Amino acid sequence: MVFKPEIWAAQALVSLRKSLVYAGPQVVNHDYEGEIKKVGDTVHIKMLGDVTVRPYTGADITYDDIADAEMNLKVDQADYFGFEVDDVDKAQAGDEMAKRTDAASWKMAEKVDSYVAGLYTQVQSANVLSTVNVTTGDIAYNSLVDLKVRLDECNVQTTGRYVIVPSWYHGLLLKSPNFINAEKAADNGQALRNGQVGRAAGFDILMSNAVPIITGNDYAVMAGVSDAISFADQVNQMETMRLPNKFATVVRGLHVYGAKVIRPDALAVLTASRD
C-alpha cells in the first residue's frame, strides 16, 4: 500500500469527528479564522457587534459604525497515537493500518470529548441550577424544563438547543411520556447527530459517557447552543516508516486542538444527582 499522509490525515479526522459528542457540530462551532499548524497556534474568533434598532420618524437615518471585537482561541491540547504493523499480520488481516488508524481516532475522540465537557465550569454563574436528585422519569424531564427556562430568560435562540446527559439519565427519560426517542423521529432517527437519542423540552438529547462527574454521584448536565463554544482542531501529522530491525511498519499521528467558551450566557448546567 502506498502511504499518502494528506489522505490518511483527512481520513483520521473524519473518523475522529464521527464519534464526537461534546466536540461535535451540534455542540461546538468552528467559526474562526486561521490555519492550524501546530500546538500553540492561535486562531481568531470574530465577535460581531450589536446593531441598534431605532424608531423611524421620517428624519434622516442613523447608521451604526459597528466595531467588531475579536477573541483568541489557543490550540493548547495535543494527543498522539503510534503503532506497528507486522508484515505477516498485515497480509493475514488485510488493510490493518487503516483499521487501526480508525480505532485510534475513536480513542482520541474520547479524550477530546472529555476536554470539551470540562468547559461546563465556565458557564455564567446565574445559569448554574441547583442540585436535583434525579430518581424518576418525571424528575428527569422537569429538570430539562428548568434548563430550558433558564436559557429562555437569557434570550438564547430556541433552534439548535442541545442537552447532554449520561446513560442513566437517558434511561429515566425513556420512562417519561414527554420524551421522544430516536425511533419515534419522523425519519427513524437517520438524521440524528452523534450521540443523539431523542428530544424533550425543546432540546435535542445527546447521550455521552463523558458527562463530567462533579463529585460522588453528581453529574454536570450541560445544555446550550453551538454558538457558545468555539472549537478548533487538526490532525496535522500522519506518517509511516519501516522498522530497521524487523519486517514491520510503524504509523503515528498527532491531533492538536483547543476550545473556548465565547458565550457563557448561552450555556446552562444542572447538577443531576444519581440515587
N, C-alpha and C positions, 0 to 999 in steps of 0.2 A: 504494500500500500504506500502511495506517495503522500507524505505528511505535508499539509498546507496550513500553516499556522493561522492565517487570517480566516480560513473556513472553519477550522476547529474552534477558534476563539469565539466566532459567531455562534457556532452550534452549542458551545458550552454556556454562553449567555442565554440562548433560547431555552435550553434545558433548565437552567437556573430559574428563569422567570416563570416557567411553567408551574413551579412548586411554591412560589412565594405567596404569602397571605398578607402579612404586615407590610411588606415592601412591594406588594402587588399594585397594579394600576388603579384599583378601586380605593386604595387606602392612601397612597402617596402620589405625588406628581413629579414629572421630570421637566418642569418649567424653569430652565436655567440656560445660561449662555456659557459657552466654553467647551473645550475638548479635554477629556480626562486622559492623562498620560501616565501619571504615577501617584503614589501616596504623597500627600502633602499639597497636591494641587488645590486651587481654589476655583470654584465655579460661582458665577454671579447670577443672582436672582433679582429680576426687576420687579419692584413693587409699584403698581400703578396708583397714582394719586386719585383722590375722590373728585368727582365733578359736582359743582354746586347747581342745584335746581332753584330757579327764581321765578316769581310770578311775572307773567307777561302783561305789560300795561300799554303797549303800543310805542313806548320810548325805545331809544337805541338799545340793542342787545349787548350785554356784557359778556366777554369771552374770558374764560379762565386760562391763565398761564400755569398749567399743571406741572409741578416739579415731581418727577418720579424718583422714588427712593430706591436704594439698592441694598440687598443683604448678601452676605458671602457665606457660602457653604464649603466647609473644609472636608476634603476627601482624606480622612484620617484613619480609616479602617482597611485592613488587608488580610486576606486569608489565601492560603495556597494548598495545592494537593500535589502529590507525586507518587507514582507507582511504576513498577517494572512489569513487563510482559515477556515471558519466556517464549522463544520461537516455537517450541513444541506445543505449549499451551495455546498459542495463537492459532496454530494450524488445526488444533482439535476443537477450539471454541469459536472459530470464525473471527469476526472483527472485534476482538476483545478490547482493543484500545477505545473504540467508540463507546462500547458498553460501559467500560469503567469510567470514562470521562463523564458519561451521563450520570452514573451513580455518584461521582464526585460532586457534580453540580447540585444534586439533591442535598448532599451533606452541607455544601456551602450555603444553600438556601436556608437551612435550619439556623445557621449562625447569623445570617443577615436578618431573618425574621426576629430572632431574639434581640438583636441590637435595636431594631426599629421599635419593637414592643416596649423596650425600656424607656422610650421617649415620653411615655404616659406621664412621667413626673413633671413634664414641662407645661401641662395644661394650666390655664389660669385658675387661681385658687377658687374663684366663685363657681367654677364648673366641676369641682370635686364633690360628689354626692356622699352622703353619709353611708356607713356600712349597713348592709342589709343581709340578714340571714336568709338565704335563698333555699327554701325547702320544698316548694311546690311549683307546679306549672304556672299557677296564677301569680305567685310572687315573682317568678322569673319574668313573666310578661309585664306585670305592673312596674317592675324596676326599669324595664326598657322604656315604658311610657314616661317615667321620671327623667330619663336621659333625653328623650325627645323634647319634653317641655323645656329643659334647660337650654338645649340648642335653639329652640324656638325663641326663647327670651333673649338670646344673643343674636337674633336675626340671621341665623345660619340658613342657607338655602336648603329647601326640603329635598331637592333632587340629588341623587348620588350619595345619600346618607348610608353609612355602614355602622355596624357594631360587631366587635369580635369577642366571641365567648369560648370558654373551654368546653370540652366534650360533655362533662356532667351537666353544665348549664343547658346545653342544647338538648340533652336528654329530658330535662324538666320541661323545656319549651314544647317538646313533642307531645306532652300531656295537656297542653293548653289548646283550647279550640280556636284561639286567636292567632295561632302560629300557622303560617302557610309554608309547608315544607317543599323541598325541591321537586318532589314527584307531582305536586299539585300545580306547579307552574304551567303556564299556557303551552310552553314548548317542551314539557317534561324535563326541564332543568338544563337543556342543551346550551342555553346562553349564559348560564351562571358562571361567575368568575371563580378563580382559585379559592377553594375553601368555603364557597357559598353554599349554604344548606337550606335557605328559605328566606321568608320575610315576616316581619312583625313590627308593629308600632311605627311604621314608616321607614324602617331600616332594612337594608339587605343584611341578613345574618350570615356572618362568616365564622367558621369554627377553626380553632388552631390550638395545637399543644404548646404554643409559645406564649400563651397568655401569662403575664408575669404573676408570680406568687409574691404578694407583698410581705406576708408573714403567716406562718401556720397554714390555715385553710382559707385565707383571704386572697382573692384574685382581683386583679385590676382589669375590669371590663371597660374597654375604651370604645367610644363612639365619636363619629365626626364625618368630615368630608375630605376628599383628596387635596383640596386647596390648603389644608392645614399643615401638611408636611411635604417638604421637597426632598427628593432622593436622587442621588447620582451614583452610577456605578459603571464599571467596565472590566471585562476580562481582557487585560491588556498584555498578558504574557501567556503564550502557549507554545511549548517547544518539546522536541523529542531528540534523543541521542542514543547511539549504540553504546552498550557497556563494553569496555575493552577486554574484560576477563571472562565473559560468558556470552552465550548466544541469546541475547535479550535486548529489549529496548526499554528505555525509561521515558515516561511522559510526565510533564509537570505544567501547572498552570497557576496564575496569580490573578486574584479578583480584588479590586480596590473599590471602595465605596464610602459614602458618607450621607448623612441626613440632617435636616434642620427643621425644627418647628417654626414656621413663619406666621402662623395664625393660631396662637394658643386659645383664642376665644372660640375657634371652630372645632374644638375638641371638648369632650366631657368624659369623666371617668366615674364609674361606680365601683365601690369595693363590695364584691359579692362573696359572702362567707358561706363556705360549703359545710353543711351539717355533718 
